[in-house]
Amino acid sequence: MDVSEEFVGRTMVQVITEKYDLDNFPYCRGPGTGVVVLTSPQSSPVKGQLNLPRILVLDSCGITQAGDETEVATFCAHVVELDLSNNHLKDWGEVLKIVSNVPKLDFLNLSMNPLSGSLLEPDATEPFMELRRLVLNNTHVSWEVLHTLTREIPKLEELFLCLNEYHSVEVSDATCPSLQLLHISDNRLQDWAEVRKFGLMYPGLQTLILANNKLMSIEEPQDSLARLFPKLRCINLHNTGLGSWEDIERLSMFPKLQEVKVMGVPLLQSYSTTERRSLVVAQLPAVTLLNGSVVTSGEREDAERFFVRYYVDCPENERPKRYQTLVAQYGQLEPLADVDLRPESTVLVDVRCDEQVVERLNVQLEQSVADLKRVLRHIAKLPGNKMRVYHVAAGMGPQELKHGGRALHSYQMRDGDEIVVVPKDL
């Protein structure tokens, strides 16, 4: 497509007849292909047959208008999913011309179409009645239009509103009880007072994706959270602004919550990977999936015991509420001994030549055998290719260091061991 075509715009009918011509989209036989063969209308610029899938993808095609509605109806009678993302539809009137001629439409993607300046009349929404999934990412569609849609689409289950630069949420005077998933990541929501409005409008919500919003806290009494989100099973808070353990604790107040995603938040930045997961798992007793990983019963017990030990030395007024519950379950556990299990990086060994200790050497264990031999050349006064080098550990026989590329730490060297250098000709 050249620039002039894109500027002038194209109809959906034009795009269909070009993209699904027999030469471009060969007919596929067999179950599950989702392809049907239709005879194109007499007025169609392409005669013969068109091969149209039930899932129709027309993204980034420069579409500005529906085109002849009779042709849309003929081409799309069987279509259940329609992707019109990244086109130039800016009038809901044109969208209605399309949708009203796709009677089986279940999924509609209008992402990245400039729809922010267009209104949708409530009495014009009947064509959306069968829709279950609607994607309006980066359309900057107004809350007024959104409420018109959610109020008039009785089967709507999934709504995608990412990248719309929403700072606030306008409450609708009517709920949408059918909505189960709201994906509203990458907006500008900061205050919990705005997020809680979703609970008022969508009482059946099961999944709430808030990733990449700068939500600063979750400020809500326990009984109110339970009423607002009675069916919420999954919440995604990746890269939000949560900075308090009280926010994590409040997540446990959602009565049905099973899955939590909470990475990249300020609260967890100062903890190690193990500490983060253990402390979050211990705070959320009903969660079975954390950041995409299953929480097993064994991991939960380990995390809860870790939690008790972690806070045992904290002042009582700084301990989370969960602490007393877990102490009642596991008892007053003592802190684990601080054992450093990291391998030694250096050891002090005796270098023996001619059956005498000639030097005490500090050996870097990440070095290779070849590196050690270069050092020993100057101590033993022998070229590297004229010496044999042995490692002798206490109570063990000598082990020759033959392989120049092998790391010294693989020989399990310890302080007090010996390195014996013998000329090769002996």
Order of alpha helices (4+ residues) and beta strands (2+ residues): alpha-beta-alpha-beta-beta-beta-beta-alpha-beta-alpha-beta-beta-alpha-beta-beta-alpha-beta-alpha-beta-alpha-beta-alpha-beta-beta-alpha-alpha-beta-beta-alpha-beta-beta-beta
